[in-house]
Amino acid sequence: MTEMSPAARAAAAGTTGFKAPGTTPTQTPRGFAFGLAGVNFGVFLALLTPVMVSMAFKVQRIDPVNTEASLGLVMGVGALFALIVNPLVGRLSDRTTSRWGMRRPWILGGAIVALGGFALIGLATSIWVVMLAWCLVQAAMNAVLAAANATLPDQVPVKDRGKISGVVGITTPLGILAGSFLVNYLPGDFERFVVPGVIAAVFAVIFVFMLKDRVLTEKPAGRFTVGMFFGSFVFNPRKHPDFGWTWLTKFFVMFGYAGVATFLPLYLIGKFELSEQDAIGTILLANVASMGAMIVSSPLGGFLSDKIGKRRPFVAIAGAIMVVGLVMLAFAPTVGFVIAAQAVIGFGAGSFLSVDLALATQVLPNPADTAKDLGVLNIANALPQSIAPAIAPAIIAFGATTALGGYTTWYLFGALIAAAGAILVYRIKGVK
């Protein structure tokens, strides 16, 4: 009997558009950009609605005395699970031999598990239950992100990745805006967590069934060992220095960005003495301003970086713009100034998130381990979300003893770290 080729076996399994893992695509599949943007929108809607609004109020109702410390605990521990799961699922999806494809099982499974976690948070009456359920949500949603974003280098040629990244970059502000809008009209905690989770699951299902996923027809050599597990989270910066500098750039800029959202509701209530409903309304306006700015900067940054053939200047300028916005937020005299500061931060973040993803795909060490390496880079997204909430209460408490004030000190600290990231991008030598 004649041995079938990998492509033939993929076709026999019912998967069209097969490309062997590690090969470079020559054409972007029709509808792929909007499908990937849709699943990213769903994930960011589900994850960022609690980060931006609903989790702070949920924690405040359960523990009004130690709200900041409890919120930092929940967010920090949850982000650790994101840190671990994203690169791990990336490595596992690179080795997945399902007849249904390498990425699709993780996308669908993660969305379903996350929905259960959201329901548990909505019903919880204990900080510990909230924390455990948030860890489950972070793990599941990051499994979706790891597998879904690995389809970008799977499916899109290098020349188009800036444009596709720009479209995907818009999903962050859209997710934030949609979540802020929903919270205004959802009556209680259960709905505020579950409805975004349902929307994320719907977009995941749509993407899964439209994706012509790669099929790994031959099992990778060797077992998935303990060494490979730990290897999912590390890389050799001496061997791949550009990958290392890309990681540090992302980490520093995202650290400045991560501290904004989590404590903004408490900042508005504490500094401007707003009620919960007024704070929610202000956050909605701030997110509208941020989204409008990101809608302009995200595709524009991706398009121009493709057109000019350079990534680093756009990343550096985007980081510098975010620094300006953070300084504005730190010294905001009025609620209107907070909204303006969020617009500036959003403009910088939109360009950074789109161009940074395109840059990252050009410094990956191993084409055969695409999802794993993107997962390692995603640690630079997730780790600040763990470290920032963990150290924020101490910095805010210290700042409260100075003339600057607690939150002013915190946002200035974030601006300083983000500025370091904007500078470090020029240590990357293999990409212009």
N, C-alpha and C positions, 0 to 999 in steps of 0.2 A: 504493500500500500504506500502511495506517494505521500510524503510529509507535506502538510499544508503550510504555506507561509504565514507569518503573523498577520499580514493584511487580509489574506484569504480567510483565516480563522475569525478575524474581526468582522468581516462581511457576513460570514456564516452565523455569527452571534447576533446579527441584526443591527450592527452599528456602522453607520455610513460616515464618510468623511474621515476615515482612519488616517492617523499619522503616527508613526513610530515614536515613542517617547525619546526625547533628546534631539529630534529633528526640528528644523526651523520652518515655520509655516510661511507660505508665499502669498496668501490672501486671507483677509479677515472674513469669516462667515457672515452672511447677511443676518442682521438682527442681533448679532452677538453683543454689540456695544450696549444696546438698550436692555438686553437680558441681564448682562453683568451689572449694569447700573441699577436695575430693578432689585436684584438680590442684595446689593450693597445698600440701597435705600432702605430695604426692609430691616436689615441687620442694624443699621445706624439708628433708624427710628426706634427699634425695640431697645437697643442698648443705651442710646443717648437721652431718651426721654427720662428714664430714672436718674441718669447722671445730671441732667440739666435741671430737672424740676422735682419729679415725684418722689425720689428716694429721700431727699432732704426732709420733705414734709412727713413722709412715712416714719422716718427715724425720730423726728421731732415729736410726733404723737406718741410713740412708744417710750421714748426716753427724753423728756423735755429738759431734764437737768444737765445731762452730759451729751447734748446733741452733737456738737462738733467732734468730740472724741469717738462717739459711737458711729457717726457717719464716716469718719476717717478709717475706723476699723473695718466696717462693711466694705467700703470701696477699695481699701488697700488690699485686704485678703482676697477679694474677688478678682482684682487685677492680677494677682499672683497666679491664679488659675488660668487666666487668659495668657499670661506669659508662658506657662508650661504647655498648655494644650495646643496653641497655634502652631509652633514649630513641630510638635510631636505629630499632630494630625497631618501636617505637611509632609513629614517623612513617611508616615504610614500611607498616605494617599499616593505618593510616588511609587509605592510597592503594592498597591491594591490591584488584584487580578480579577475583580468582579466582571462578569459578562456585561454588566450594566455600565461599566466604565471605571476610570480611576478616581474621578472627583464626585460624581453624582451621588453615590451612597452616603458620603460624608455630609454633603449639602442638605439632603433631605432628612437624614437622621438627626443632624444637629438642630435643625429648625423645629422638629417635633419634640425633642427633649427639652429645648429651651422653653417651649410653650408651657410645659408642665411646671418648670421652675418659676415662670412668671406668675402662674396661678397660685403657687405656694407663697410667694412673696405677698401677693395681694391679700391672702387670708391670714398671714402671720401676725401674732401678737407679741412676739419675743424678738429681741435683737439677734439672738443666736440663730433662730429659724430664718430670719431675713438674710443673715450672712451666709448660711449654708445654701439657701436657695439661690442667692446671687452668685455664689461660686459655681453652682450648677449651670446657671444661665450664661455666665462668662465662658465657661468651658464649652458649652454647646454652640453658642453664637460664634466663638472664635474658631471652632471646627468648621463652621459654615464659611467664614471668611477665608481661612487657610485654603480650603479646597476651591472655593469660587475664584479667588484672585490668582490662584495657580493656573487657571484657564487662560489668563492674559498672555503669558509667553507660550502657552500651549497652542493658542489659536490665532495670535496676532503677530504679523511680522514687525521687526524693529522699527521700520519707517513709519508705522501707524500707531505706535504705542503711546506717544505723547497725546495724540488726539483722543484715543480711547481712554487714557488715564484722565484726561480733562473732563470727559463726559462722566466717568465714574466719580471724579472729584466733586461734582455738583451734588452727588447724593448725600454727602455729609450735611451741608446746610439745609437741604430739602428734608432730610430726616429730622434734624433739630427743629425746623419750623413746623413740620407736620406734628411732631410730638408736643410742642408747646401749644399748638392749636387744639389738639385733641384733649389735653389736660384741662383746658378751659371749659370743655363741654361734657367731660366724663364725671359722673357723680361721686365716685368713691375710689378708694385705693385699689380694689380688685379690678375694676374696669381700667384704671390708669396703667396697670401693668399688663393685663391680659390682652386688651385690644391691640396695642402695638405688637405683641407677640403673635397674634393671629395674622396681622398684616404681613409680618416678616415671613411666616410660614407659607402664605399664599404666593408671595414673590419667589420664594425658594422653589416651590412646586413648579411654577411657570418656567423658571430658568432650567430646572432639572429636565423637564420634558422637551425643551427646545434645544438643549445643548447636544451637539454631536461630539460626545466625549471621546477622548482617547481610550483605547482598550489595551491593557497590558496583558498580552496573551501568553507570555512566558514568565514564570515566577522568578524574581531576582535571585541571584546566587546567594546562598547562605541564609541563615535564620536572622530574625530581628533580635539582636542580642542586647544585653544590658549596656554594652559599650556603644552600640548604635543608638540606644535610647538617650544616653547622656550626650552623644554626639549630635543629637537633634538640636541642642541648645548652644553649641559652641562652633567656632571656626578658627582657622589659623590666620591671625592678622598679619604675620610676617609673610606668609605665602600668598595671601590675598589682601594686600594693604588697602586697595580701593574699597573693597567690601567692608573692611574695618572702619574706614573713615566715613563711609556712607552710614554705617550703623551709628556712629557717634553723632554725626550731624543730625540724624533723625531723632535720636534720644534727647539731645539738648533742646532742639526746637520744640519737640512734643512735650517736654517737661514744662516749658513755659506755657504751652497751650492747655495742658492737662489740669493745671491748678485753677483755671478760670471758671469752668462750668460747675464743678462740684460744690464750691462754696459761694457761688453767686447768689442763690436764694437767701442764705444766711447774711451775706454782705448787705443785700438790699434791706432786709428786715432790721439788721443791727445799726447800719449807718444812717439810713433814711427813714427808719421807723415805719415801714410799710406793713400792711396786713398781708396775710398769706395770699388772698385773692389779688390784691394790688401788686404783690411781688410776681405772681404768675402772669398777670397782664403786662408788667414791665419786661419780664423775660421774653414774652411773646414778641413785643415790639423790638427788643434788642436782637432777637433771632431773625426777625423780618429784615432788619438792617444788615445783619451779618450775612443772611442768605443772599440778599440783593448784591452785596459786594462780592460774595463768592461765586455767584452765577456769572459775573463779569470776569473775575480774575482766573477762575479755574480753567475754563476752555481756552481763554486768551493766553494764559501761561503755557498750556500744553501745545496750542497751535504755533505760537511764536517760537517755542523751543524746538519744535520740529522744523519750522521754516528756516530758522537761523542755524540750526544744527548744534546748539549749545544748551546745556542743562544747568551748569553750576551758577551762572549769573542770576538765573531766575530763582533758584533755591536761596541764594544769598540775599537777594533783594526782598524776597517774600519773608524771610526770617527777620530782616531789619524792619519791615513794615509791622510785623507782629510785635516787635519790641516797642515801637512807638505806641501801638494800641494798648499794650500792657501798662506803660507809663501813664497814659491818659486815664486808664481805669483806676490806677493806684491813687491818683489825685482828683478823681471826679468830684466836683462840687455839687452837682445836681444829678437827678435821675436821667435827664436828657443827655448829659455828658457821658453817662454810663452807656447809653444806647449808641452814641457816636463812637465811643471807644470800641464797642463790640463790632461796629461796622468796619473800623480800621483793622482790627484783629482778623475779622472774616475775610477781608480783601487779601491780606497776607497769607492766611491759612489756605485759601482756595488755590492760589498759585503754588504754594509749597506742596500741598497734598497731591496735586496732579503731576507736577514736574518731578517731584521726588520719587514717585512710583515709576515713572518712565526711566529715570536715572538708575534706580535700583535694579531694574531688569537688565541693565547693560553691564553690571558689575558682579553678576552671580558667578560663583566659582565653578559650578558643575551643571551643565545643561540637563543632565539626567536626574538631578536632585532639585529641580526647580522649586517645588512646593516647600521642601525642607528649608532651602536657603531663604526663600521669601518669609518663611515662618521665623527663621532666626532674625531677619530684619524686623519682623513684626514685634519681636521682643522690645525693640526700641520704641514701639508705640505703646506696648502694654506696661513695660516696667515703670515709666513715669506715672502712669495711672495708679500704680501701687505705691511708689515712693512718695509722690506728691501729697496724697491724702494722709499718709502716715506721718509725714514730718510737718504738715501744715499747722496742726494745732499748736505745736511747740513754737513755730515761727510767729504765728498769730499772737500767741500769749506773750512772747518776747516783745513783739512790736507794740503790744498794748501798753507796755511799760515805758515806751519812748514817745517822743513828740510826734513821730510819724503816725502811730496808730497801728493796730494789728493787721488789718487787711491791706493797708498801704504798703507795709513792710513785705507782706506775702507777695503782692503783685510785682513789686520792684525786684524781689528775689527771682521771680519767674522771668522777668525781662532780662536780667543779667545772664541767666542760664541760656535763654533763647538766643541772645546776642553771640554767645560762644559758639552755638551751633551754626549760625549764619557765617561765621568766620571759618569754621573748620571745613566747610564744603570745598574750599580751595586746596585742601590736602589731597583730594581725589585727583589723580593724574591721568587715568585712563579714559576719562570722559571730559569733554570740553565744557 
